[in-house]
C-alpha cells in the first residue's frame, strides 16, 4: 500500500500514513476483501484485527461466502446476499404465492357466481310463491262463488241443504 521510489521515500510515506487506496490498485476486488485488507493495514491499532486468528476467521468467512466482520453491510446488500443464497426457496415461495393468489381468485369468483345464482333462484321462488298464493286466492274465491251459486239453486228446492252448504 505504500509507494516510493526509494526505501527512504517508502519509510517516509509509511510514517505520513500515505497509503495508496486498494480501490485504485485493484478496482475489481470485492468490497468485502477490500474491507479485510484495510482493517488489517489500519494505522490505528484499535481499528486493526486483535490477532491473526481474527484476520484468518474473516478471510475464511469471505472465502466461504459468509458475512465478514470488517465490512459494514447495508440492508440492500444483506437482502441481495440472502436472495442469492436462497434463490430456490424464494422461487418456490413466489410460485406458491402466485398459485395461491390465482386459486383464491378462482375460488372467490366461483363463490360470487354461485351466490348470484342463489339470489336469483331465491327471487324466482318468491315470485312463484306470490303467483301460487294469488292463484290459490282466485281458486278460493271461485269455489266460494260456486258454493253461493249452488246454494241459490237449492234455495227453491231444498232450503236446508242450501243453508248447510253455505255454512261450510
C-alpha positions as CSV (number, residue, x, y, z in Angstrom):
1,X,0.0,0.0,0.0
2,X,2.9,2.3,0.4
3,X,4.6,3.8,-2.6
4,X,8.0,5.4,-3.0
5,X,11.0,5.4,-5.4
6,X,13.5,4.5,-2.7
7,X,13.5,2.9,0.7
8,X,13.7,6.3,2.3
9,X,10.6,7.6,0.4
10,X,8.8,4.3,1.3
11,X,9.5,4.8,5.0
12,X,8.5,8.4,4.8
13,X,5.2,7.6,3.2
14,X,4.6,4.9,5.9
15,X,5.2,7.5,8.7
16,X,2.9,10.0,7.0
17,X,0.2,7.4,6.6
18,X,0.3,7.9,2.8
19,X,-1.4,4.8,1.6
20,X,-2.5,4.1,-2.0
21,X,-6.1,3.0,-1.7
22,X,-6.8,-0.6,-2.6
23,X,-9.6,0.5,-4.9
24,X,-7.1,2.2,-7.1
25,X,-4.6,-0.8,-7.1
26,X,-7.3,-3.4,-7.6
27,X,-10.6,-1.8,-8.6
28,X,-12.1,-5.3,-9.4
29,X,-11.5,-6.6,-5.9
30,X,-14.6,-7.5,-3.9
31,X,-15.6,-4.9,-1.4
32,X,-15.5,-7.4,1.5
33,X,-11.9,-8.3,0.7
34,X,-11.0,-4.6,0.5
35,X,-12.5,-4.1,3.9
36,X,-10.5,-7.0,5.3
37,X,-7.2,-5.6,3.9
38,X,-8.0,-2.1,5.0
39,X,-8.7,-3.3,8.6
40,X,-5.5,-5.5,8.6
41,X,-3.4,-2.5,7.4
42,X,-5.1,0.2,9.6
43,X,-2.6,2.5,11.3
44,X,-4.6,2.8,14.5
45,X,-4.1,-0.4,16.5
46,X,-7.6,-0.3,17.9
47,X,-9.0,-0.4,14.3
48,X,-6.9,-3.5,13.3
49,X,-7.7,-7.1,14.0
50,X,-6.8,-8.2,17.5
51,X,-4.8,-11.1,16.3
52,X,-4.0,-13.3,13.3
53,X,-6.8,-15.7,14.3
54,X,-9.4,-12.9,13.9
55,X,-7.9,-12.0,10.5
56,X,-7.9,-15.6,9.5
57,X,-11.6,-16.0,10.6
58,X,-12.6,-13.0,8.4
59,X,-10.7,-14.4,5.4
60,X,-12.3,-17.8,5.9
61,X,-15.7,-16.2,6.1
62,X,-15.0,-14.3,2.9
63,X,-13.8,-17.4,1.1
64,X,-16.9,-19.4,2.1
65,X,-19.3,-16.5,1.1
66,X,-20.4,-15.6,4.6
67,X,-20.6,-12.1,6.0
68,X,-17.3,-10.7,7.1
69,X,-16.9,-8.6,10.3
70,X,-14.7,-6.0,8.6
71,X,-17.3,-4.8,6.2
72,X,-20.5,-2.9,7.1
73,X,-23.3,-4.3,5.0
74,X,-26.3,-2.2,4.1
75,X,-29.8,-3.7,4.2
76,X,-29.8,-3.9,0.5
77,X,-26.6,-5.8,0.4
78,X,-27.8,-8.2,3.1
79,X,-31.1,-8.7,1.1
80,X,-29.2,-9.3,-2.1
81,X,-26.9,-11.9,-0.4
82,X,-29.9,-13.6,1.2
83,X,-31.7,-13.7,-2.2
84,X,-28.6,-15.2,-3.9
85,X,-28.2,-17.8,-1.2
86,X,-31.9,-18.8,-1.2
87,X,-32.8,-18.5,-4.9
88,X,-34.6,-21.8,-5.0
89,X,-36.6,-21.3,-1.8
90,X,-37.6,-17.8,-2.9
91,X,-38.6,-19.0,-6.4
92,X,-40.7,-21.8,-4.8
93,X,-42.2,-19.4,-2.4
94,X,-43.0,-16.9,-5.2
95,X,-44.5,-19.6,-7.3
96,X,-46.6,-20.8,-4.3
97,X,-47.7,-17.2,-3.6
98,X,-48.8,-16.7,-7.2
99,X,-50.6,-20.1,-7.3
100,X,-52.3,-19.2,-4.0
101,X,-53.4,-15.9,-5.4
102,X,-54.8,-17.5,-8.6
103,X,-56.6,-20.2,-6.7
104,X,-58.0,-17.6,-4.3
105,X,-59.2,-15.5,-7.2
106,X,-60.8,-18.6,-8.9
107,X,-62.5,-19.6,-5.6
108,X,-63.8,-16.1,-4.9
109,X,-65.2,-15.8,-8.4
110,X,-66.9,-19.1,-8.1
111,X,-68.4,-18.2,-4.8
112,X,-69.6,-14.9,-6.2
113,X,-71.2,-16.6,-9.2
114,X,-72.9,-19.2,-7.0
115,X,-74.1,-16.5,-4.7
116,X,-75.6,-14.6,-7.6
117,X,-77.3,-17.8,-8.8
118,X,-78.7,-18.5,-5.4
119,X,-80.0,-14.9,-5.0
120,X,-81.7,-15.2,-8.5
121,X,-83.2,-18.6,-7.5
122,X,-84.5,-17.1,-4.3
123,X,-86.1,-14.2,-6.1
124,X,-87.6,-16.6,-8.6
125,X,-89.0,-18.7,-5.8
126,X,-90.5,-15.7,-4.2
127,X,-92.2,-14.7,-7.4
128,X,-93.5,-18.2,-7.9
129,X,-94.8,-18.3,-4.3
130,X,-96.7,-15.0,-4.8
131,X,-98.1,-16.3,-8.1
132,X,-99.2,-19.5,-6.3
133,X,-100.8,-17.5,-3.5
134,X,-102.7,-15.4,-6.0
135,X,-103.8,-18.5,-7.9
136,X,-104.9,-20.1,-4.6
137,X,-106.8,-16.9,-3.6
138,X,-108.5,-16.9,-7.0
139,X,-109.5,-20.5,-6.7
140,X,-110.9,-20.0,-3.2
141,X,-112.9,-17.0,-4.4
142,X,-114.1,-19.1,-7.4
143,X,-115.0,-22.0,-5.1
144,X,-116.9,-19.6,-2.8
145,X,-118.8,-18.1,-5.8
146,X,-119.7,-21.6,-7.0
147,X,-120.9,-22.5,-3.5
148,X,-123.1,-19.4,-3.4
149,X,-124.4,-20.2,-6.8
150,X,-125.2,-23.8,-5.9
151,X,-126.9,-22.6,-2.7
152,X,-129.1,-20.2,-4.7
153,X,-130.1,-23.1,-6.9
154,X,-131.0,-25.2,-3.8
155,X,-133.0,-22.4,-2.0
156,X,-136.1,-23.1,-4.1
157,X,-136.0,-26.9,-3.8
158,X,-134.1,-27.7,-0.5
159,X,-133.5,-24.6,1.7
160,X,-132.0,-26.7,4.5
161,X,-129.3,-28.1,2.2
162,X,-128.6,-24.6,0.9
163,X,-128.0,-23.3,4.4
164,X,-125.8,-26.3,5.2
165,X,-123.8,-25.7,2.1
166,X,-123.3,-22.0,2.9
167,X,-122.2,-22.9,6.5
168,X,-119.3,-25.0,5.1
